[in-house]
Amino acid sequence: MTATTDLITFITTDYAGITRGRSFPVADLKPGTAQSTGWVPANMSLTPFDLIADPNPWGSTGDLRLLGDEAARYRVDLPGAATPFDVMFADITDLDGTPWPLCPRGMLKAALDDLRAETGLNLLASFEHEFQLFGTGWDPAPAFSLRALRQADPYGPDLVAACQAAGLEPETYIAEYGRDQFEITLAPCAGVEAADRAVVLRELAREIALRRGWRASFAPKTAVDGVGNGVHIHYSLADNDGNPVSHDASAPGGVSQPMAAFTAGILRHMPALIAITAPSPISGLRLQPHNWSSSYTWFGDADREASLRICPVNRIGGRDPARAFNIEYRPADACAGPHLALAMLVRAGLEGLRADLPAPPLFSGDPALLTEAKRAALGLVRLPCTPDAALVALLADPVVCGWFDPLALETYVGMKRMEIALAGPVPDDAMCQRYAGIY
């Protein structure tokens, strides 16, 4: 029998939201040294369909490095796997180790550094994922039911155990509204680590399903009339001593002024952000009214139709609401890379803090029943729900465009336009299934 060599993979999640990388023997890993492996600039122009956008700024020239981050290694022994799941997040750099300005993880690090330097604030975040399992052969089970959880056994326990072993701090695992749909939540942590954890969670969920002959999909829609799979990004703010600063019991919705300004910045730029956080040709199928998703630039208190939702806080037993207080960004899905999406939210929030924006109006109801003037007064703007409209909104917002290096913006827009062309003109069930196989 041939001996197996354990490999470690240096990984990066690109503008298409796909995690890619290069592997080498674990025995060659040298702790405490700057260790890297080669990479190619044109990889950032890869579409989800594994075709490089044409044209793109890179062509066949150029070389980069994936510089491993020892503090971001995730190793887990998975049931049924011949070798450990062993990955290390890497930052994309030039050959001399200088940060490459197009690296999504580097963009998030820079945004968080600017937030801290300018305001003394730090971001805590968590990505809440919904996904579906295919090929299980199970009978339909009621939504949210014990039967739905038990018939999937031991998938859920194995996934939670893998998340625990990887240090992801899983909190809850539930059977969701759709058939064979599940949701898993993780504890909040510092911004870069939160995005790292989101990537690892997706890969673990997929691999554990694969070992059973199933397929786990995080695609925003796996059928046009089917249930949607969202990625809700929860965020809060803390000072440099770790004290929470998001909650003010005397303010509307309990939102402190720093949190209000941060959130107002996100709301102001949300139409442009959709091209980053809900970026695929099928993403807009989720962003429809009355779907418990997001359809307008809407700030709501515990309202699941809102695009930014103040999450209710458990006060049982006299718990301090400030510790758990957070806001949830809902118009996001797994076609977005977690690092790039969170980087853009941080940049938008920082703009709100710079301008000391007031808290957005809280709204609950149906925006479609309001007059256009009333919607305008409340800041309720319909979100773009096609990829072309999302790109138009992105390019029409010079502030958001300015958060990208010019080559990064050119690369991102070029990749998305190629993806749109490859996907086809009409989002139908076939397109949804195509994305379900990728994400």
BELFEN-V183112 format. One record per backbone hydrogen bond with DSSP energy under -0.5 kcal/mol. NH is the residue of the N-H (numbers start at 0). CO is the residue of the C=O. Records with the same first field share a line. If there is no record, write none. Layout:
NH=CO + CO
//
This chain:
5=3
7=23
8=85
9=7 + 21
10=8 + 87
11=19
13=11 + 17
16=13
19=11 + 17
21=9
23=7
25=5
27=24
28=25
30=28
32=29
34=32
36=65
38=63
42=39
43=40
44=41
45=42
46=50
49=46
52=44
60=57
63=38
64=92
65=36
66=64 + 90
67=34 + 65
68=88
69=67
71=68
72=69
73=86
75=84
77=75
80=77
84=75
85=83
86=73
87=8
88=71
89=10
90=66
92=64
93=97
96=93
99=91
100=98
102=99
106=102
107=103
108=104
109=105
110=106
111=107
112=108
113=109
114=110
115=111
116=112
117=113
118=114
119=115
120=114
121=237
123=235
124=188
125=233
127=125 + 231
128=126 + 183
129=229
130=181
131=216
132=179
133=214
143=175
144=141
148=144
149=145
150=146
151=147
152=149
154=151
157=153
158=154
159=155
160=156
161=157
162=158
163=159
164=160
165=161
166=162 + 163
167=162
170=184
171=184
173=182
175=173 + 180
180=177
181=130
182=173
183=128
184=171
186=168
188=124
190=122
193=189
194=190
195=191
196=192
197=193
198=194
199=195
200=196
201=197
202=198
203=199
204=200
205=201
206=202
207=203
208=204
209=205
210=206
211=208
212=209
213=208
214=133
216=131
217=438
221=226
225=222
228=219
229=227
230=331
231=127
232=230 + 328
233=125 + 231
234=326
235=123
237=121
238=242
239=119
241=238
244=236
245=236
247=253
250=247
253=250
254=251
255=245 + 253
259=255
260=256
261=257
262=258
263=259
264=260
265=261
266=262
267=263
268=264
269=265 + 266
271=268
272=268
273=269
274=271
275=272
276=272
277=273
282=279
283=279
284=281
285=282
286=282
287=285
290=287
294=304
296=380
297=295
299=297 + 307
301=299 + 309
303=301
305=302
306=297
307=297
308=327
309=299
310=308 + 325
317=314
318=315
320=318
322=319
323=319
324=320
326=234
327=308
328=232 + 326
329=306 + 327
331=329
332=276
333=217
335=332
340=336
341=337
342=338
343=339
344=340
345=341
346=342
347=343
348=344
349=345
350=346
351=347
352=348
353=349
354=350
355=352
356=351
362=298
366=364
368=365
369=366
374=370
375=371
376=372
377=373
378=374 + 375
379=374
380=378
382=294
389=385
390=386
391=387
392=388
393=389
394=390
395=391
396=393
397=395
400=396
401=397
402=399
403=400
407=404
408=404
409=405
410=406
411=407
412=408
413=409
414=410
415=411
416=412
417=413
418=414
419=415
420=416
421=417
422=418
423=419
427=425
431=427
432=428
433=429
434=430
435=431
436=432
437=433 + 434
438=434
//
